[in-house]
Amino acid sequence: ALGQTLSLKCQYSPMTGPYQSKAWCHQTSPNRCTILVHSSKAQTAAQKSRYTIWDEPKAGFFNVTMTQLMKNDSGSYWCGIYNSSSKTIVVLREISLVVTPAPTTSPMWTLTSLPTRTGRGKVGWRESSWWDHTYGASYKKSSAPLYLDSAAPRLLVSVLCGLPVAIGLVL
């Protein structure tokens, strides 16, 4: 609901060795995305505006938090492993978020997780002149498609008053 906080976990295979940055971005078209926040160090909060990432590479996950949700936050998001030197992101999870006005009786928001196909999609981007100011990035399609099969399962999670109330697999 408007004004509430979204928290979610993005999982990957546990990692050791040199740190690999993680990213949270807002999809602007099928092959383009704007980075909202990215990590630069394990077990250290990376925050940009209303967005925060906390990464636990040895455990194989990172948490993303979006505070003070607004109606225009509705849309598709990606979380992934971010490589700033090669300018790529390995998309781990695609999220579809719908933010609704808070009803007078039971605030509710819906989060739909669309799993990526086997063999993670890799996406490159071009830096824009706004990069340093907004952490924005324009993505372009690489040889690995980002589209999901129409028959791909979709995990639907509805939350009522901040507590999970239903988890179902929609085919």
ChimeraX attribute file (.defattr): number of C-alpha atoms within 10 A of each C-alpha:
attribute: neighborCount
match mode: 1-to-1
recipient: residues
	/A:1	24
	/A:2	19
	/A:3	14
	/A:4	17
	/A:5	14
	/A:6	17
	/A:7	12
	/A:8	14
	/A:9	15
	/A:10	19
	/A:11	18
	/A:12	15
	/A:13	10
	/A:14	11
	/A:15	14
	/A:16	11
	/A:17	7
	/A:18	6
	/A:19	12
	/A:20	17
	/A:21	18
	/A:22	31
	/A:23	25
	/A:24	29
	/A:25	22
	/A:26	23
	/A:27	20
	/A:28	14
	/A:29	12
	/A:30	12
	/A:31	17
	/A:32	18
	/A:33	22
	/A:34	21
	/A:35	22
	/A:36	21
	/A:37	22
	/A:38	27
	/A:39	23
	/A:40	17
	/A:41	16
	/A:42	18
	/A:43	14
	/A:44	12
	/A:45	16
	/A:46	19
	/A:47	16
	/A:48	13
	/A:49	10
	/A:50	13
	/A:51	19
	/A:52	21
	/A:53	26
	/A:54	22
	/A:55	27
	/A:56	16
	/A:57	22
	/A:58	13
	/A:59	13
	/A:60	14
	/A:61	17
	/A:62	22
	/A:63	18
	/A:64	23
	/A:65	16
	/A:66	19
	/A:67	15
	/A:68	13
	/A:69	19
	/A:70	17
	/A:71	14
	/A:72	10
	/A:73	16
	/A:74	16
	/A:75	14
	/A:76	21
	/A:77	22
	/A:78	24
	/A:79	26
	/A:80	25
	/A:81	20
	/A:82	23
	/A:83	15
	/A:84	12
	/A:85	6
	/A:86	9
	/A:87	14
	/A:88	19
	/A:89	24
	/A:90	19
	/A:91	23
	/A:92	20
	/A:93	21
	/A:94	22
	/A:95	19
	/A:96	17
	/A:97	18
	/A:98	19
	/A:99	20
	/A:100	19
	/A:101	13
	/A:102	15
	/A:103	10
	/A:104	6
	/A:105	7
	/A:106	9
	/A:107	16
	/A:108	20
	/A:109	21
	/A:110	17
	/A:111	19
	/A:112	16
	/A:113	19
	/A:114	18
	/A:115	17
	/A:116	20
	/A:117	15
	/A:118	6
	/A:119	11
	/A:120	17
	/A:121	20
	/A:122	20
	/A:123	22
	/A:124	20
	/A:125	19
	/A:126	13
	/A:127	14
	/A:128	12
	/A:129	10
	/A:130	10
	/A:131	14
	/A:132	10
	/A:133	7
	/A:134	15
	/A:135	16
	/A:136	20
	/A:137	23
	/A:138	18
	/A:139	23
	/A:140	16
	/A:141	15
	/A:142	14
	/A:143	9
	/A:144	11
	/A:145	15
	/A:146	18
	/A:147	11
	/A:148	13
	/A:149	9
	/A:150	8
	/A:151	8
	/A:152	13
	/A:153	15
	/A:154	15
	/A:155	16
	/A:156	17
	/A:157	16
	/A:158	16
	/A:159	17
	/A:160	14
	/A:161	14
	/A:162	14
	/A:163	9
	/A:164	10
	/A:165	10
	/A:166	10
	/A:167	11
	/A:168	10
	/A:169	9
	/A:170	10
	/A:171	9
